[in-house]
Amino acid sequence: MNGRGARGPASDRQRPRGQRRPPKPAPGVAARIAVVAALHAVTANHRPADTVLDDPSGPFATLEPRERALARAILGIALRRHGQIRDALGRFLDKALPKKSGPLGSILEVAAAQILFMDVADHAAVSIAVDLAGQDRDAQHFKGLANAVLRRLAEGRDAILADQDEAVLNTPRWLSTSWTAAYGAESALSIALAHLEEAPLDLTARSDAAALAERLGGTLLPTGTVRLLPGGAIDALDGFAEGAFWVQDAAAALPARLLGDVAGRAVADLCAAPGGKTLQLAAAGALVTAVDHSAERLKRVEQNLARTGLSARLVTADALAFDPGELYDAVLLDAPCSASGTIRRHPDVALLKRPADVAALAELQRKLLARAVSLLRPGGILVYSTCSLEPAEGEAQAEWALRTLPLSPSPMQPAEIGGLDALCRGGYLRSLPSDLPADEPRLSGLDGFFAARFVKN
């Protein structure tokens, strides 16, 4: 053994004599600490949840697998039911929390998520929350308040939940108004209720979807996606290591199919990351050029290509400035958008997005559409898609493109998407989170998606 090993870790050597290593948190406490930090990052600092979860120096990075799974479950509930949680806590708070109360608000919301919606002992949720408040310089002054509010919440849980309108409380008003105008009050309500269920795990098979469904005990959807109940580590699924599949929502897998037979054809996939569509096109035999502005996100695409044994040319570039010096047979533009169609899968979207985001993104989408057309040869196919429920990012953009750009419409047919007539709306693909119902709620629904197909004149 070398000298360093005999003397112990460097952190121990640097610790003053007599000072011991801080005790390891009790089981479950580390998960709550991480969730409080993550929830605060989303609600106070407006960081997307995925960036917090994937941050190598973030609160989830050092959690053991079991603690990480618990933390993700709590965070998911705290975000998905955020409106109800705040409403419930507000019934026991006479006024807003003091500005100098540190993470107290997040501590209360994390505890409330467990008390109201999870199979966690009330006393454990309350006790841990009070302890966490006591460990913070600012929040420690409100330990008594936290204890009182959470105990009263636990006592009144059933009456509170019975009195709440979950669809209204958990849906920002501007989104509800938009969906009602676009799809009608009944559909808007169905969308809001669908968002309250955890999304299924959808997989796209590299080759034989039916065989993969049988292998994993999943459901084969009419569109060819293999659907499983959510939960568990994806990399532990049979076939992951050999590259038999990749994760991709069933709706997100549809736009690439609208390009038809792409074998041997030159296809540009603009704004390509996280890469599911690139993998689809490569598996179908296309000569794919995948373009994305983020080199880091393209690394993940590269890893999935290597895992699945597929190939594509990856280009780190702003799609608006991308100039390959050649024209493509087809272009797939999955444009940046508000992502309001992914709220079921990413509930933080409902807390982070604002109407102004839709307007700003719509302007960018028009620029990207014009650029995409310039990359096409005459007679080439363009598919434009967004994971948004907002018509301003979907139908309105398609109509603008037909008025402004040298394009002709190429309406899609139900047979191209597994015979699902309900998703063919006005010749466009339009999926809603309430589509594709199933007896098991967690096996139902789709991301909200829009796609339009054009031919260049």
C-alpha positions as CSV (number, residue, x, y, z in Angstrom):
1,M,0.0,0.0,0.0
2,N,1.4,3.4,-0.9
3,G,1.8,6.3,1.6
4,R,-1.4,8.0,0.5
5,G,-3.5,4.9,1.0
6,A,-2.0,4.3,4.5
7,R,-2.7,7.9,5.6
8,G,-6.3,8.0,4.3
9,P,-8.0,10.2,1.8
10,A,-6.8,13.7,1.2
11,S,-10.0,15.2,2.6
12,D,-9.4,13.4,6.0
13,R,-5.8,14.6,6.1
14,Q,-6.9,18.2,5.5
15,R,-9.6,18.1,8.2
16,P,-8.4,19.8,11.5
17,R,-7.4,17.3,14.2
18,G,-10.3,16.1,16.3
19,Q,-12.9,17.1,13.6
20,R,-14.9,14.2,12.3
21,R,-16.4,13.6,8.9
22,P,-20.1,14.9,8.9
23,P,-22.5,11.9,9.5
24,K,-24.0,10.3,6.4
25,P,-27.7,11.3,6.1
26,A,-30.2,8.7,7.3
27,P,-31.9,6.7,4.6
28,G,-34.3,8.8,2.6
29,V,-32.9,12.1,3.8
30,A,-30.3,12.5,1.1
31,A,-33.1,12.1,-1.5
32,R,-35.2,14.9,0.1
33,I,-32.2,17.2,0.3
34,A,-31.6,16.7,-3.4
35,V,-35.3,17.2,-4.3
36,V,-35.4,20.5,-2.3
37,A,-32.4,21.8,-4.1
38,A,-33.7,20.7,-7.5
39,L,-37.2,22.1,-6.9
40,H,-35.7,25.4,-5.8
41,A,-33.6,25.5,-8.9
42,V,-36.6,25.0,-11.1
43,T,-39.1,27.3,-9.4
44,A,-36.8,30.0,-8.1
45,N,-34.0,30.0,-10.6
46,H,-36.0,28.9,-13.6
47,R,-33.7,26.0,-14.6
48,P,-35.2,23.1,-16.6
49,A,-35.4,20.0,-14.5
50,D,-33.3,17.9,-16.9
51,T,-30.4,20.2,-16.6
52,V,-30.5,19.8,-12.8
53,L,-30.9,16.1,-12.9
54,D,-28.0,15.7,-15.4
55,D,-25.7,18.2,-13.7
56,P,-22.5,16.2,-12.7
57,S,-22.0,18.6,-9.8
58,G,-25.7,18.9,-9.0
59,P,-27.8,17.6,-6.1
60,F,-28.6,14.2,-7.8
61,A,-25.0,13.4,-8.8
62,T,-23.9,11.6,-5.7
63,L,-27.1,9.8,-4.8
64,E,-27.2,6.0,-4.6
65,P,-29.5,4.4,-7.2
66,R,-32.3,3.8,-4.7
67,E,-32.1,7.3,-3.3
68,R,-32.0,8.7,-6.8
69,A,-35.1,6.8,-7.9
70,L,-36.9,8.1,-4.8
71,A,-35.8,11.6,-5.4
72,R,-36.9,11.5,-9.0
73,A,-40.3,10.2,-7.9
74,I,-40.8,13.0,-5.4
75,L,-39.6,15.7,-7.8
76,G,-42.0,14.4,-10.5
77,I,-45.0,14.7,-8.1
78,A,-43.8,18.1,-6.8
79,L,-43.7,19.5,-10.3
80,R,-46.7,17.7,-11.8
81,R,-49.0,18.7,-8.8
82,H,-47.4,22.0,-8.1
83,G,-50.6,24.0,-8.4
84,Q,-52.4,21.8,-5.9
85,I,-49.5,21.7,-3.5
86,R,-49.3,25.5,-3.4
87,D,-53.0,25.8,-3.0
88,A,-53.0,23.3,-0.1
89,L,-50.2,25.0,1.7
90,G,-51.7,28.4,1.2
91,R,-54.7,27.3,3.2
92,F,-52.5,27.2,6.3
93,L,-50.4,30.3,5.6
94,D,-51.8,33.7,6.5
95,K,-49.3,35.5,4.3
96,A,-46.5,34.8,1.8
97,L,-43.3,33.3,3.2
98,P,-40.6,35.8,4.2
99,K,-38.1,36.6,1.5
100,K,-35.3,35.7,3.8
101,S,-36.6,32.2,4.6
102,G,-34.1,30.4,2.3
103,P,-35.4,27.2,0.8
104,L,-38.3,27.0,3.2
105,G,-40.9,27.1,0.4
106,S,-39.3,24.2,-1.4
107,I,-39.0,22.3,1.8
108,L,-42.7,22.7,2.5
109,E,-43.6,21.8,-1.1
110,V,-41.5,18.6,-1.1
111,A,-43.1,17.5,2.2
112,A,-46.5,18.4,0.9
113,A,-46.0,16.3,-2.3
114,Q,-45.3,13.3,-0.1
115,I,-48.2,13.9,2.4
116,L,-50.8,14.6,-0.3
117,F,-49.9,12.2,-3.1
118,M,-47.4,9.5,-2.0
119,D,-47.4,6.5,0.2
120,V,-45.1,8.0,2.8
121,A,-45.7,8.1,6.5
122,D,-46.9,11.6,7.4
123,H,-44.7,11.8,10.5
124,A,-41.6,11.0,8.4
125,A,-42.4,13.6,5.8
126,V,-43.0,16.2,8.5
127,S,-40.0,15.3,10.6
128,I,-37.5,15.3,7.7
129,A,-38.9,18.6,6.5
130,V,-38.4,20.2,9.9
131,D,-34.9,18.8,10.2
132,L,-34.0,20.2,6.8
133,A,-35.3,23.6,7.7
134,G,-33.2,23.5,10.9
135,Q,-30.1,22.9,8.8
136,D,-30.4,26.1,6.8
137,R,-29.2,29.4,8.1
138,D,-32.3,31.3,7.0
139,A,-35.0,28.6,7.2
140,Q,-34.1,27.5,10.7
141,H,-36.0,30.4,12.1
142,F,-39.2,28.9,10.7
143,K,-39.0,25.3,12.0
144,G,-42.1,25.8,14.1
145,L,-44.0,27.2,11.3
146,A,-43.0,24.3,9.0
147,N,-44.0,21.8,11.7
148,A,-47.4,23.4,12.3
149,V,-48.3,23.9,8.6
150,L,-47.4,20.3,7.6
151,R,-49.2,18.7,10.5
152,R,-52.4,20.6,9.8
153,L,-51.9,19.7,6.1
154,A,-51.7,16.0,7.0
155,E,-54.8,16.2,9.2
156,G,-56.9,17.9,6.5
157,R,-55.5,16.0,3.5
158,D,-58.7,14.2,2.4
159,A,-61.0,17.3,2.7
160,I,-58.5,19.4,0.8
161,L,-58.1,17.0,-2.1
162,A,-61.8,16.6,-2.3
163,D,-62.2,20.4,-2.5
164,Q,-59.6,21.0,-5.2
165,D,-60.1,21.2,-9.0
166,E,-56.9,19.4,-10.0
167,A,-57.1,20.2,-13.7
168,V,-57.5,23.9,-13.1
169,L,-54.9,24.2,-10.3
170,N,-52.2,22.4,-12.2
171,T,-52.6,24.1,-15.5
172,P,-51.4,27.7,-16.1
173,R,-54.4,29.8,-17.2
174,W,-52.8,31.0,-20.4
175,L,-52.3,27.4,-21.5
176,S,-55.8,26.4,-20.6
177,T,-57.1,29.4,-22.6
178,S,-55.0,28.5,-25.6
179,W,-56.1,24.9,-25.6
180,T,-59.8,25.7,-25.1
181,A,-59.6,28.1,-28.1
182,A,-57.8,25.5,-30.3
183,Y,-59.5,22.3,-29.3
184,G,-62.6,23.1,-27.3
185,A,-63.3,23.0,-23.6
186,E,-63.8,19.2,-23.4
187,S,-60.5,18.5,-25.1
188,A,-58.7,21.1,-23.1
189,L,-59.9,19.4,-19.9
190,S,-58.8,16.0,-21.2
191,I,-55.3,17.4,-22.0
192,A,-55.0,18.9,-18.5
193,L,-56.1,15.6,-16.8
194,A,-53.7,13.5,-19.0
195,H,-50.8,15.6,-17.7
196,L,-51.5,14.4,-14.2
197,E,-50.5,10.9,-15.0
198,E,-46.8,9.8,-15.3
199,A,-45.9,9.2,-19.0
200,P,-45.2,5.7,-20.3
201,L,-41.8,4.5,-21.4
202,D,-41.8,4.4,-25.3
203,L,-39.2,2.7,-27.3
204,T,-38.4,2.7,-31.0
205,A,-36.9,-0.6,-32.2
206,R,-33.9,-0.7,-34.4
207,S,-35.5,-3.4,-36.6
208,D,-38.2,-5.8,-35.4
209,A,-40.7,-3.9,-33.1
210,A,-43.0,-6.9,-32.6
211,A,-40.1,-9.1,-31.5
212,L,-38.9,-6.3,-29.1
213,A,-42.4,-6.0,-27.6
214,E,-42.5,-9.7,-27.0
215,R,-39.0,-9.7,-25.6
216,L,-39.8,-6.9,-23.1
217,G,-43.4,-7.8,-22.3
218,G,-44.5,-4.5,-23.8
219,T,-47.4,-3.3,-25.9
220,L,-46.9,-2.7,-29.6
221,L,-48.8,0.4,-30.6
222,P,-50.3,0.7,-34.1
223,T,-47.6,3.2,-35.0
224,G,-44.8,0.7,-34.3
225,T,-43.7,2.0,-30.9
226,V,-43.1,-0.4,-28.1
227,R,-44.7,0.9,-24.9
228,L,-43.9,-0.1,-21.3
229,L,-45.0,1.0,-17.9
230,P,-42.7,3.7,-16.5
231,G,-40.1,2.9,-13.9
232,G,-36.7,1.2,-13.6
233,A,-33.4,1.8,-15.2
234,I,-33.5,2.0,-19.0
235,D,-30.0,0.7,-19.4
236,A,-31.0,-2.4,-17.5
237,L,-33.7,-3.4,-20.0
238,D,-33.0,-6.5,-22.1
239,G,-31.5,-5.4,-25.4
240,F,-30.3,-2.0,-24.4
241,A,-26.6,-2.8,-24.4
242,E,-26.8,-4.4,-27.9
243,G,-28.6,-1.4,-29.3
244,A,-32.0,-3.0,-30.0
245,F,-33.9,0.2,-29.2
246,W,-33.8,3.8,-28.1
247,V,-36.2,5.9,-26.0
248,Q,-38.5,8.0,-28.0
249,D,-42.1,9.1,-27.4
250,A,-44.6,7.5,-29.8
251,A,-45.6,10.9,-31.2
252,A,-42.0,12.0,-31.6
253,A,-41.4,9.0,-33.8
254,L,-44.1,9.9,-36.3
255,P,-42.5,12.9,-38.2
256,A,-39.6,10.9,-39.6
257,R,-42.1,8.4,-41.0
258,L,-43.7,11.1,-43.0
259,L,-40.6,11.3,-45.2
260,G,-41.5,7.9,-46.7
261,D,-38.9,5.6,-48.1
262,V,-35.5,7.3,-47.4
263,A,-33.2,4.4,-48.2
264,G,-30.2,5.8,-50.0
265,R,-31.5,9.4,-50.0
266,A,-29.6,12.4,-48.6
267,V,-31.6,13.7,-45.6
268,A,-30.8,16.6,-43.3
269,D,-32.1,16.4,-39.7
270,L,-32.0,20.0,-38.4
271,C,-32.0,20.7,-34.7
272,A,-31.4,17.0,-34.4
273,A,-30.6,16.4,-30.7
274,P,-31.5,14.3,-28.7
275,G,-31.3,12.2,-31.8
276,G,-34.3,9.8,-32.0
277,K,-35.2,11.0,-35.5
278,T,-31.6,10.7,-36.6
279,L,-31.5,7.1,-35.5
280,Q,-34.9,6.4,-37.2
281,L,-33.6,7.8,-40.5
282,A,-30.3,6.0,-40.2
283,A,-32.1,2.7,-39.5
284,A,-34.3,3.2,-42.6
285,G,-31.1,3.5,-44.7
286,A,-31.0,7.3,-45.2
287,L,-27.7,9.1,-45.7
288,V,-28.3,11.4,-42.7
289,T,-26.6,14.7,-41.8
290,A,-27.7,15.6,-38.2
291,V,-27.2,19.2,-37.4
292,D,-27.4,20.7,-33.9
293,H,-25.9,23.8,-32.3
294,S,-25.0,21.9,-29.1
295,A,-21.8,19.8,-29.3
296,E,-22.6,18.3,-25.9
297,R,-26.1,17.1,-27.0
298,L,-24.6,15.7,-30.2
299,K,-22.2,13.6,-28.1
300,R,-25.3,11.8,-26.8
301,V,-26.4,11.2,-30.4
302,E,-23.0,9.9,-31.2
303,Q,-23.2,7.5,-28.2
304,N,-26.6,6.2,-29.3
305,L,-25.4,5.7,-32.9
306,A,-22.4,3.7,-31.6
307,R,-24.7,1.6,-29.3
308,T,-27.1,0.8,-32.0
309,G,-24.5,0.3,-34.8
310,L,-26.0,3.0,-36.9
311,S,-24.2,5.8,-38.7
312,A,-24.8,9.5,-39.5
313,R,-22.8,12.5,-40.2
314,L,-22.9,14.8,-37.1
315,V,-22.4,18.6,-37.6
316,T,-22.2,21.1,-34.8
317,A,-23.7,24.3,-36.2
318,D,-26.5,26.8,-35.9
319,A,-29.1,25.5,-38.4
320,L,-29.7,29.1,-39.6
321,A,-26.0,29.3,-40.6
322,F,-25.5,25.7,-41.8
323,D,-24.2,25.8,-45.4
324,P,-23.3,22.3,-46.6
325,G,-22.7,23.3,-50.2
326,E,-25.2,20.7,-51.5
327,L,-28.9,20.2,-51.7
328,Y,-30.8,17.4,-49.9
329,D,-33.5,15.1,-51.1
330,A,-35.4,15.6,-47.8
331,V,-35.2,17.8,-44.7
332,L,-36.7,17.1,-41.3
333,L,-37.0,20.2,-39.2
334,D,-38.0,19.5,-35.6
335,A,-37.9,23.1,-34.6
336,P,-37.3,24.6,-31.1
337,C,-40.6,25.3,-29.5
338,S,-42.4,25.9,-26.2
339,A,-42.6,22.1,-25.7
340,S,-46.1,22.5,-24.2
341,G,-46.9,19.1,-25.7
342,T,-44.4,17.4,-23.4
343,I,-45.8,18.6,-20.1
344,R,-46.8,15.1,-19.1
345,R,-43.2,13.9,-19.6
346,H,-41.6,17.2,-18.5
347,P,-43.9,18.8,-15.9
348,D,-41.5,21.7,-15.3
349,V,-42.4,23.1,-18.7
350,A,-45.8,24.2,-17.3
351,L,-43.9,26.3,-14.6
352,L,-41.2,27.7,-16.9
353,K,-42.8,28.7,-20.1
354,R,-44.7,32.0,-20.7
355,P,-46.8,33.3,-23.6
356,A,-43.9,35.6,-24.7
357,D,-41.9,32.4,-25.3
358,V,-44.3,31.2,-27.9
359,A,-44.2,34.5,-29.8
360,A,-40.4,34.6,-29.8
361,L,-40.1,30.9,-30.8
362,A,-42.6,31.4,-33.6
363,E,-40.3,34.0,-35.2
364,L,-37.4,31.7,-34.9
365,Q,-39.4,28.8,-36.5
366,R,-40.2,30.9,-39.5
367,K,-36.6,31.7,-40.1
368,L,-35.7,28.0,-39.7
369,L,-38.4,27.0,-42.2
370,A,-37.0,29.4,-44.8
371,R,-33.6,28.0,-44.2
372,A,-34.8,24.4,-44.5
373,V,-36.4,25.1,-47.8
374,S,-33.1,26.6,-49.1
375,L,-31.4,23.3,-48.4
376,L,-33.9,21.3,-50.5
377,R,-33.6,20.3,-54.1
378,P,-36.7,21.0,-56.3
379,G,-39.2,18.2,-55.6
380,G,-37.6,17.5,-52.3
381,I,-39.7,16.8,-49.2
382,L,-39.8,18.9,-46.1
383,V,-41.3,17.8,-42.8
384,Y,-41.8,20.5,-40.2
385,S,-42.6,19.4,-36.6
386,T,-42.9,20.8,-33.1
387,C,-43.7,19.2,-29.7
388,S,-46.1,22.0,-29.0
389,L,-49.8,22.2,-28.5
390,E,-49.9,25.8,-29.5
391,P,-51.3,26.5,-33.0
392,A,-49.0,29.5,-33.3
393,E,-46.1,27.0,-33.4
394,G,-47.9,24.4,-35.6
395,E,-50.8,25.1,-38.0
396,A,-50.2,28.8,-38.2
397,Q,-46.6,28.1,-39.2
398,A,-47.6,25.6,-41.9
399,E,-50.0,28.1,-43.4
400,W,-47.4,30.9,-43.3
401,A,-44.9,28.6,-45.1
402,L,-47.4,27.8,-47.9
403,R,-48.1,31.5,-48.3
404,T,-44.5,32.6,-48.2
405,L,-42.2,29.9,-49.4
406,P,-41.9,27.9,-52.6
407,L,-43.8,24.9,-51.2
408,S,-46.8,22.8,-52.0
409,P,-48.8,20.9,-49.4
410,S,-48.4,17.1,-49.2
411,P,-51.2,16.0,-46.8
412,M,-50.5,12.9,-44.7
413,Q,-52.7,9.9,-44.7
414,P,-53.8,7.8,-41.7
415,A,-52.1,4.7,-43.2
416,E,-48.7,6.4,-42.8
417,I,-49.2,6.5,-39.0
418,G,-50.7,3.1,-38.2
419,G,-54.2,4.0,-39.4
420,L,-54.8,6.5,-36.5
421,D,-57.4,8.7,-38.2
422,A,-57.8,10.9,-35.1
423,L,-54.3,12.2,-35.5
424,C,-54.9,13.4,-39.1
425,R,-56.3,16.8,-38.6
426,G,-56.7,19.0,-41.7
427,G,-54.0,17.0,-43.6
428,Y,-51.5,17.6,-40.7
429,L,-50.4,15.4,-37.9
430,R,-51.8,16.7,-34.6
431,S,-51.5,14.5,-31.6
432,L,-52.9,15.4,-28.1
433,P,-51.9,14.0,-24.7
434,S,-55.4,12.7,-24.4
435,D,-55.1,10.6,-27.6
436,L,-54.6,6.9,-27.7
437,P,-56.5,6.0,-24.4
438,A,-55.8,2.8,-22.5
439,D,-57.4,1.0,-19.5
440,E,-54.1,1.6,-17.6
441,P,-53.7,5.4,-17.5
442,R,-49.9,5.2,-17.5
443,L,-50.1,3.3,-20.8
444,S,-52.2,5.8,-22.5
445,G,-51.6,9.1,-24.3
446,L,-49.1,10.7,-26.6
447,D,-46.9,13.8,-26.5
448,G,-48.7,16.8,-28.0
449,F,-47.1,17.0,-31.5
450,F,-47.6,18.8,-34.8
451,A,-46.1,17.9,-38.2
452,A,-46.7,19.2,-41.7
453,R,-45.3,17.8,-44.9
454,F,-44.4,19.9,-48.0
455,V,-42.9,19.5,-51.4
456,K,-40.5,22.1,-52.8
457,N,-41.7,23.7,-56.0
